[in-house]
């Protein structure tokens, strides 16, 4: 606990946030204020909640924030599906986001299990 920047899941989530900011700032996506801002909020929520959870005093508190990050990952994937279907994301960009969301979610599941085990 307490050094979130060393967590692989935080690093991956932070890189995904940078990627989303870059691609959502171009073309038609940049002009769709609603979806652009919502997808940015969802992606920033993932590493932010991982960091906040890792800095808390107990594993029980940490797990709550890791679940929020996991939920934000699902929210991001939903928004990426919509963005892809309306033509804002290329197939390659969508596949990257989908793969990252799935990987981050699995990593968070592992982190949650590990922290829940420590509490018992």
C-alpha positions in Angstrom: 0.0 0.0 0.0 1.0 3.6 -0.5 3.1 3.6 -3.7 0.4 3.5 -6.4 2.8 4.6 -9.1 4.5 1.3 -8.9 1.3 -0.7 -9.5 1.2 -2.1 -13.0 -2.5 -1.6 -13.1 -2.2 2.1 -12.3 0.5 2.5 -14.9 -1.6 0.8 -17.6 -4.7 2.8 -16.6 -2.8 6.1 -16.7 -1.5 5.3 -20.2 -5.0 4.5 -21.3 -6.1 7.9 -20.0 -3.4 9.6 -22.0 -4.4 7.7 -25.1 -8.1 8.6 -24.7 -7.3 12.3 -24.2 -5.3 12.3 -27.4 -7.8 10.5 -29.6 -10.8 12.3 -28.2 -9.3 15.7 -29.0 -9.4 15.1 -32.8 -12.0 15.3 -35.5 -15.7 14.9 -34.9 -14.9 13.4 -31.5 -13.5 16.7 -30.3 -16.7 18.5 -31.2 -19.0 16.1 -29.4 -18.7 17.8 -26.0 -21.0 15.4 -24.2 -19.4 12.1 -25.2 -15.9 13.5 -25.2 -16.2 14.8 -21.7 -17.9 11.7 -20.4 -15.4 9.3 -21.8 -12.6 11.5 -20.4 -14.2 11.5 -17.0 -14.6 7.7 -17.1 -11.0 7.1 -18.1 -9.5 9.5 -15.6 -11.5 7.8 -12.9 -9.7 4.5 -13.3 -6.2 5.5 -12.3 -7.5 8.1 -9.9 -9.5 5.5 -7.9 -6.6 3.1 -8.0 -4.3 5.7 -6.6 -6.8 6.8 -3.9 -7.5 3.3 -2.9 -3.9 2.4 -2.6 -3.2 5.3 -0.3 -5.9 4.4 2.2 -5.2 2.9 5.6 -7.0 -0.5 5.3 -7.4 -3.1 2.6 -11.2 -2.9 3.1 -11.2 0.8 2.2 -8.8 0.2 -0.7 -11.0 -2.5 -2.2 -14.0 -0.1 -2.4 -12.0 2.2 -4.6 -10.7 -0.6 -6.7 -14.3 -1.7 -7.4 -15.1 1.9 -8.4 -12.1 1.8 -10.9 -13.4 -1.5 -12.2 -16.8 0.1 -12.8 -15.3 3.0 -14.5 -13.5 0.6 -16.9 -16.8 -0.9 -17.9 -18.2 2.6 -18.3 -15.3 3.5 -20.6 -15.7 0.4 -22.7 -19.4 1.2 -23.1 -18.6 4.7 -24.3 -15.9 3.4 -26.6 -18.4 1.0 -28.2 -20.7 3.9 -28.9 -17.9 6.1 -30.2 -16.8 3.3 -32.5 -20.3 2.7 -33.8 -20.9 6.3 -34.6 -17.5 6.6 -36.4 -15.4 8.5 -33.8 -13.0 5.6 -33.3 -11.1 3.5 -35.8 -11.3 -0.2 -35.5 -7.7 -0.3 -34.4 -8.2 2.4 -31.7 -11.4 0.7 -30.5 -9.6 -2.7 -30.2 -6.8 -1.1 -28.2 -9.3 0.4 -25.8 -11.3 -2.8 -25.5 -8.2 -4.9 -24.8 -6.9 -2.4 -22.2 -10.2 -2.2 -20.4 -10.4 -6.0 -20.3 -6.8 -6.3 -19.1 -7.2 -3.5 -16.4 -10.4 -5.1 -15.2 -8.7 -8.5 -14.8 -5.8 -6.9 -13.0 -8.2 -5.1 -10.7 -10.0 -8.3 -9.9 -6.6 -9.8 -8.9 -5.8 -6.8 -6.8 -9.2 -7.0 -5.1 -8.8 -10.7 -4.3 -5.3 -10.1 -2.9 -6.4 -7.3 -0.7 -9.6 -9.2 0.4 -7.4 -12.2 1.4 -5.1 -10.0 3.5 -8.1 -8.7 5.5 -9.1 -12.1 6.6 
